[in-house]
Amino acid sequence: MSNIVVPELGESVVEARIARWLKKPGDRVEVGEPVVELETEKIDLEVSAEKSGVIASIARQEGDDVKIGELLAVLDESGAAAAPAAAAEPTSAAKPAAGSSNGSANADQASDARATPTARRVAKDHDVNLGSVQGSGTAGRVMKQDVQAALAGPAIEQVRPAAANPAPAPAASPAPVAAKPAAPKPAPVPAGSRGETRVRMTKRRETIARRLVEAQHNAAMLTTFNEVDMTAVMGLRERQKEAFKKRYGINLGIASFFVKAAVAALKAFPQLNAEIQGNEIVYKPYFDIGMAVGAEGGLVVPVLRNAETMAFADVETAIRAYAKKAADSTLTLEDLAGGTFTITNGGVFGSLLSTPILNPPQVAILGLHKIQDRAVPVNGQVVIRPMMYVALSYDHRIVDGREAVQFLVKIKEFIEDPGHLLLES
């Protein structure tokens, strides 16, 4: 016998929630085969079997909160704990004929088990049969975008060929356990009804709620604002977009300009790249820039490590890779760990102005907003320019107002004259 326990969950993550069991008592598993899905404050992850055997018992149920090292299930390596019902089942029933209802159900269950948690949620919300969705992930894993493609129309939806991407389970193993039955959908609410619906917060949403309150309670948080004329950056992008795309295979966005500007400004004001530990200030000579991403399950902040060494193309490539991983729910704990300074862009959602909240233990966060044409005075004349409001929230315990304002002015200078970034790089 061996135990399947909650693994190490990454930096600062000590608790998880059991989202879904992929196996039940009596099911056989092979080395590396996923057994259970855990939901943490940062990502969802699968716990796989380290040895082959049969699930003898399950210690915790779906929805339970568990800590690192706690027992999840017991694995019988001898295989003696096979379910009695399965042993007594007639051979003829073990392998349903092709086209039978049991065979179709098992195929659907296998496809469901191979789908990512986000893909299953989208499929459930839109009543999509995962068995009819062609997976584009590793080993045919069904991703969120595959379900969305299936929703786009019948021409896109495909049935997986029987011989393509076979289920990874050995022939002697039972079919993957079916997904937990979907909760019944509430009946349509008549107009004027005052009925309420209660839904338990996800682990990530609980953590976001707690940390946002802690950030305001444990720091002397203030916000300063400025506005940036985006004419130079947008003109540079327009002139260089084709050459940049041809050389690097990726579009030149505005995010890389602000990442490079932030690194240059942080070098001038190291207090904003530090943190408080007890009664000490810890200054950091490296620049790990977190890029906030609004994922389906809540805000995540993947980190560009050593951003001071990255070229524009490196930044753009990394940001787009993180955005895709966030959409596919494939971000790892390593992607999210650490960070010395954060940039969040509410402008992609249409925000014109906001006050971003600190991402502890960091002491500053830069908020970007929507680019909007506005009338501004230039050399004594009123002209129309693409303008963006920028906001810097900071911890006043370590950053004075003068430094915060000057930092934001430095950002403004770098963006309005991108040539300065070349001198600082």
N, C-alpha and C positions, 0 to 999 in steps of 0.2 A: 504494500500500500504506500502511496505517496500523496502529499497534500498539494493542492493548487491554491496559492495564496495571492493576496493583493500585492503586485510588484511595486518597486520604487516608481513614483509617479512624476519625478522631476523636481526641479528647484522650487521650493516653497509650497509644493502641493503635497498634502498629507492625507487627504480624504477623497473618496470617490463615491459614486452612487452606482448600484447595479442597474444598468439600463435594460439588458436583455440577455437571457441565457440562450446560447446557441445549441447547447446539448442538454439532455435530460438524463436522470439515472437510468443506467442500462445501455446507454449509447457508447459505442466504441469510438475512440479518438486516436489519431496518429500523432507522432512528434511534430510540433509546429502547427497543429490544427487549432483554429480558434475555438474557445470553449464558452467564453462569456464576454460581453461588451460592458465596459465601465465608462461612466460619464464623469469627467472631472471639471474643475472650474475653468480649465483652459481648452482641453480637447477631449474627444471621445477616443477610446483605445480598446483594442481587443487583447484579452489574456489568452495565450495559447498553451497547449499542453507541452511540458518539457519531456514527457515520456509517453510511450504508447500504452494503451490499456482501455479499461472500461470505467465510466463514471459510476462509482459505487454509491455516492450520496452527494447532495448539495446542501451546504451549510447556511447559505443566506439567499433570500428571495429578491426578486426584481423590486426595485424601489428602495431597498435597504442602503443605508450609508455605511461604508466600510473604511477602515484605515489600513495603512501600509502594514503588511505582514499578517493580516487577519485571514482566517481560513475561508475559502470560497467553496471548495469541493474536495472530495476524496477520490483518488484515482486508484483502481485496482489494476496493477500492472500484469497480473496473471490472467486477467480477462474473465475471471470466475464470476464476476458480479453481473453478468449479462442478464437482462430483464427476462423473467420466467415467461412472460407472455410471448416474447419474441421467440424463445426456444420452443414453445409449444405450437407455434404457428406452422401450418402445413407448408411444405416446400412450394406447392403450386401457388400459394398466396404470397410467398416472399417476393416473387418477381411478377408483378401484374403484367398482363399482356399489353403490348403497345396499343395506345389509343383508349385503354380503360380509364375509368374515372380515377382509380387509385394511382395509376401511372401518371396521369396529368397532375394530380395533387402533389405527388412526390417531386415532379419536375418543377412545379411552381414553388414548392418549399425549398428546393435546392437553389433556385434562382433568388429567392427571397433571402436565404442565408448568405449568398454571395454579394448582396447589395450593401452599400455603405449605409450607415444610420440615416444620413441626410436623404439619400435616394429612397429609402423606405418611407421616410416621413412625407416626402413629396408624392410618392406613389399612393400612400394611404389617403392623403388629402384630396387627391384627384381620382381615386378609384382606378388606378392603373395596375394591371396585372404584370408583376415583375417578370413572370415567365415568358412574356412576349416582348421583352425589351432586350435589345442587343447591347451587351456591356462593352465598354471601351477601356476599362481599367485592366490592371495586371490580372492575368489568368481569367479574363472575361468578367471581372468584377463590375457590377452595375453601378455607375456613378450618377450623381445628381443630374448632370447635363444629358445623360442617356434617357432618363425619365422625361426630362423637359423636351427632348427631341421627339420622343414617342407621343407627347401631348400635342406637338406641332401639327400632326396630321397623319393620316393613314399611309401616305407615301413614305414617311420616314420610319414608321413603326415596322419592326421586323420580328419574325419568330426565329429564335436561335436554332440553327441546324442541329440535328441530333448528334452529328459527329464533331461539331466544332466546340472548342473549349469545354471538354468534358468536366464533370464535377471532380474535384480533386480527391474525394473520398475513395478508398479502395473498394473493389467490387464486393468484398465480403462484408463491408460495413453497411449498417442501416442508412437509409436516406436521412439527410439532415432534418433536425426537428423543425416542425412548422413554426412560423412566427406566432407570437402571442396574438390571440384574436383581437381584432381591432375593436376599440371601445365604441359602443353604439353612438351614432351621431344624434345630437339633440334634435327634436322635432322642430320644424320651422316655427319661429316665434311670431305670433300675430302682431300687427302694428299696434303700438300703444302698450304692449306688454311690459311689465317691470320685472320679469324673471332675471335671475342671475346665474352665472356659470362660474364654478370654482375650478381652477387648474393649478396643480402643484408647480412651483417654480422649478426649472431645471437647475442642476448643480452650478452651471456657469452663471445663470441669472441670479441665483442666491449670492454667489461670490461677488458679482459685479455690484449688486445692491449694497452688500456689506462694505466692500472696499471704497465705494464712492462716499459713503457716510464717514468711514474712517478717515479718508483723505481730507475731508472738511473739518473733522474734529481734531485731528492730530497735526495739522499744519496751519500756519498763518497764511492762508491763501489769498492772493490778490491777483488782479488781471489788469494788464495795460494794453492799449490798442494803438494801431497805426493803420495807414492805408498805403498800398503799393501800386504804382503805375506799372502795369504788366506789358506796356507797349514794346519794350526792348526784348523781353523774353519771347513774346509771341511772334515778333518779327524775326528773331533768330531761329525759332522753331520752324517758321514758314520757309525760310531760306534754306535750312539745312535738313528738312524732314526727309526728302527723297534720298539724299546722299547718306544720311544716318541710317535710314531703313535698309538701303542697299548694302551698306557695310556691315551692320550689326544684326539685321533681320528683326528689328524691333522699332516701334515708334518712339520718338523723343517727346516725352511728356514734361509737365511742369514740376513734377515731384522731385526729379533729380536736381533741378536748380535749387529747390528749397533745402534738400538734404545737404548739398555742397555749401550753400549759404549758411546753414545751421552749424555745420562743422567749423567753418571759418569764424563765425561769430562766437562759438563756444571756446575756441582757442583764445580769443580776446577776453572772454569773461568766463574763466574756469569754474567760478562758483556755480554756474548753471549746469555744469556737468559733474557735480559732486553729489554727495548725500550725507545725511546726518546719522551717526551711529553713537547713541548715548550723548556724551558731551564733546564728541569729536566730529570734525568735518573731514570726510574722506574724499580727496581730490583724485580724479581718474584721468590718466594721460591718454586713454583710448576713447574712441567715440562710437559707441554702439547705439545706433539710432533706431528707435522703435517706430514703426509705421502702423497706426491704428487702422484696422479693417473691420467694417461692420458685417460680420458673418451672420448666417441664418440663426445660429444659437446664441448670438450676443457678440459683444465687442472682443476682438482678439488683437494682440500687438506683436506681430512677428518682428524680428530684430535684424537690422543690417549691421553685421559685426565689422568692426574696424572700417567704418565708412570713410575715414580719412584716406584710406588706401584705394578706394573704389573710383573708377572712372564713371562718367555719365552713363555709358552703355551698361556697365556693371550694375549700377543702381537701378536703371530701368528694367533690366532683365530680372534682377532679384525681386523687385516690387511686383512685377507681373507674375512671376512664379509663385510668390506668396499669395497673391490674390486668387490664383487658380486653385492652390492647395486649400485655401480657406473655403472656396466654393465647393470643393470636392470633399471637404471634411478630412483632409489628409495631412494637416499641419501636425508636426511632431512637437514634443515638449522642448526639444533642442531649438526649434525654430522660435519659440516664445520666451525662452529663458533669458534673464538679464535685461539689459537696456539701460543706458545712462541718460537718455533724453528722448522725448516722444514728439512726433508730428502727427496731427490728426486733421483730416480734410473734410469738413462738413459741407464744403462747396459742392461736392459730387452729388449731394442730396438736395441742393438748392439753398443751403443756409447762407444768409447774407452776413450775419454777425452772431457770435456766441461766446461764451466763457468756458473754455475747456477745463476739466477737472484734472488735477495732478494724478499721475500714475506712480504711487509710492513704490520704492523709496526715492524715486526721482524727485527733483525739486523744481522742475520746470517742464512745461509742455507748450508747443507752438500750435495754434489753431489757424488753419487756412479756410478761406470761404469762397463763395461764388464770385467769378469774374463778371463784372457788370459795367456796361458803358455808362459813364457819368460825365457831366460837365465840370471841368476843373480849370483853374487859371494856370496858364503857362506863358511866361514872359509877357505878362500884362494882357493876355488875350484869353477868352474863354474857349476851350476846345473840348472835344469829346474824346475821352481816353478809356481803355479797358482797365478798370480799377478793382482792386481786391482789398478788403479789410483783413488784417491779420491781428491775432490776439496772442498774448503771452501770459499764461497763468504761472505764478511762481510762489515759492515758499519764502515768506518775508523773514523767517528766522535766519536764513542764510543768504538771501539775495535782497539787497536794498533796492528801493524804487528807482534810484538813479541808474544802477547797473541794469535793471530790467528794461528801462526805457532806452538806454543806450544800446543794449543788445538788439532790441527790436528795430531801432534806427539802423543798426549795422546790417540786419537782414534786408531792410528796405533798400539800402545803398547797393548791396550786392545784386539784388534782383533788378533794380532799375538800371544798373550798369553791369551786366554780366561779365564784362571784361575784367572786373576786379577779381572774379573767382579764379581766373587763370593765374593771376599774380599770387593768390593765396594758396593755390593747389601745390 
